Amino acid sequence: MRKLIPLISIAGILLLPSCYCSKAIPLSAGSHPKFLQSLNSSYVYELCCGSGGRTGNEISAYYGFPSYQLTDLTKHYEATGLTNVNGSTIGQFGLRFNHSVAPPFIRLKIIRLGIDYSHTKNSLRFDETSTTQSELNFISNRLMFNTSIYTFVTLKGLAGYLQLQGGANFFQKEYDGPSTEFSFTDKYSPVYFDYQLAYGLQYFLVNRLSLFAEAGYGSGVYLKTGIAFRF
């Protein structure tokens, strides 16, 4: 056991910081944002994953929860007179592609640009008659443009980023019940333009593989967590 502990420590030193570089760059007072500087203000940490240093590609898969839309839907249909409304959700499941760039006009920042596709299914079961339960299914397929910028990077494998997304919600509503025509007042109209502003934390297990979690406000869900691979 005593021999195993040093081996684990050596592996951690080699693997965890392998995605990060520290460079001794002279920094004049106020020349760069504080979040890009280390405590002694003489070293700047840079993300070095992928090809070309700070540039490269990244593929992510994630799951999101809880559903912001499900709460909105439940309140709306309870207000229109549906009884015994029970909501459930599947998703949000998503895939994301990002390309990292190091713009020459912001020497030490890292910007990611990409696209994000996600699928969510929200369902409401309710008593349509005294003996029959019916179901409304709301399916959202979102295609979003993704922009994010790293706000800090540490040598211990942790990075933080600010993210803004905007795009289209390809929305579908499906009714499953005995009526040939849904008779309840149904004026729910989804927003077909979606957005989300979020902040995320990314932890690199090894050079190219990382875990991440995001919390934000907008359409869809409040929280997302997933895994990312850089190449």
Beta strands, then each sheet from edge to edge (+ up, - down):
strand 1: 20-24
strand 2: 43-47
strand 3: 56-67
strand 4: 83-101
strand 5: 111-127
strand 6: 133-153
strand 7: 158-176
strand 8: 193-204
strand 9: 209-218
strand 10: 221-230
sheet 1: 1+ 2-
sheet 2: 3+ 4- 5+ 6- 7+ 8- 9+ 10- 3+
end
